[in-house]
Amino acid sequence: MPSATLPRFDLKGWDREDIAHPYPVYRRYRESAPVHRGASGAGGPETFYVFSYDEVVRVLSSTRFGRDARVASGDADAVPVPVPAEYRALRAVVENWLVFLDPPRHTELRSLLASEFSPSVVAGLRPRIARIAHELLERLAPHRAPDLVEGFAAPFPVLVISELLGIPREHHAWLRENAVALQEASTTRSRGGTGGYPGAEAAAREFAGYFRREVRARRGDDRGDLLTLLVRARDGGAPLTVDGIVGTCVHLLTAGHETTTNFLAKAVLALRARPHLLDELRTAPELPPGTVEELLRHDPPVQAVTRWAYDDTRVGDHEVARGSRVVALLGSANRDPARFPRPDVLDVRRPADRHLGFGLGIHYCLGATLARAEAEIGLKALLNGLPWLGEGGQQVDYADDMVFHGPTRLVLTPPGAPSPLP
């Protein structure tokens, strides 16, 4: 993006260098226009981008902003989620995601799920999470130039959430493939055209058929997994439809795997750029308590979240009309020097003072406790299991996505091994 001026900001169309390291771009806007009226498509809503920590906190915690475009616009026929109307299966899945719901549906569903992501439940999962990490490292070891995303960071969270949902191991590769296809419909990846929508629509149909069959199989059965819990809650009178169960399962699978995958890949890149810190963390019996939190603050896997203005209000120096789209830049807020001293420095002993890597407010990440456990166990397994992790060469390709942000490919070449072909 141009540096001499401040053009209309957009999350689409970034060059490769800025995608890999967006923080200088954020800093230019945060210093000159911490709330910025951005580019809006023809006939689209007015859009504001929020870069400063305090204003991002206000947007995420205020009831003046929500997730439903229909409420914001006052138009019952408005598109409820950012999916074109012709992709009916995809819309049916996505509009039941917890992240797109407002109270009371959001409150009811979150309350139902919360017990399964409690610290005590996650503590009981830790040995299984560690076993999954160990098995993946054993498969990765024989490769001369392993792709850390394909071989570890991507399958690791899929395997974990699949165990929680009660999905058989033989279906895991298929689930990962469809989860990736679904993510290609991200608004920043699609660039306003059809983009990955056709593939995401096909994946949504596959997911809907699969989870509907799983719902039927669990009626009258008690397998002790999260999917069974949802089915039993519905059969017991909870305000939950089959479509709601399907959407919830797909949401947990896709959101949970994409964020942890990005975290692990970016954490490895950050530590490879800081070999002294990498060596310190490797030799420590356990990761210092603030390690995961600081890595999340420094380079979060989710860079931006969208809200809609439910009332006429003011954000920064701007009057924001009801119906406007407001995009909170979590990655920028986490580097705001007004909140975090020396924000560009990665300091694992920094106090974990309310970074926004997991969001804030009623949409604070439901699976944050599980995500922290995956991040801690997965990162320590890589540090212990790959003694050359900080050495040799690397090839990195980032997804063309400024929301779910991270490498799609991270090929590591151990010292002395021939470099792989690009």
Sequence and secondary structure as in RCSB ss.txt:
>XXXX:A:sequence
MPSATLPRFDLKGWDREDIAHPYPVYRRYRESAPVHRGASGAGGPETFYVFSYDEVVRVLSSTRFGRDARVASGD
ADAVPVPVPAEYRALRAVVENWLVFLDPPRHTELRSLLASEFSPSVVAGLRPRIARIAHELLERLAPHRAPDLVE
GFAAPFPVLVISELLGIPREHHAWLRENAVALQEASTTRSRGGTGGYPGAEAAAREFAGYFRREVRARRGDDRGD
LLTLLVRARDGGAPLTVDGIVGTCVHLLTAGHETTTNFLAKAVLALRARPHLLDELRTAPELPPGTVEELLRHDP
PVQAVTRWAYDDTRVGDHEVARGSRVVALLGSANRDPARFPRPDVLDVRRPADRHLGFGLGIHYCLGATLARAEA
EIGLKALLNGLPWLGEGGQQVDYADDMVFHGPTRLVLTPPGAPSPLP
>XXXX:A:secstr
  SSS     SSS  HHHHH  HHHHHHHHHH SEEE    TT   EEEE SHHHHHHHHH TTEES HHHHHT 
TTS SSSS TT HHHHHHHTTSGGG  TTHHHHHHHHHHGGGSHHHHHHHHHHHHHHHHHHHHHHTT SS BHII
IIITHHHHHHHHHHHT  GGGHHHHHHHHHHHHTT HHHHTTSSTTHHHHHHHHHHHHHHHHHHHHHHTT   SS
HHHHHHHHHHTT S  HHHHHHHHHHHHHHHHHHHHHHHHHHHHHHHT HHHHHHHHHSSS  TTHHHHHHHHS 
SB EEEEEESS EEETTEEE TT EEEEEHHHHTT TTTSSSTTS  TTS     STT  GGGS TTHHHHHHHH
HHHHHHHHHH TTTTSSEEEEEE S SSB SEEEEEEE TTS     
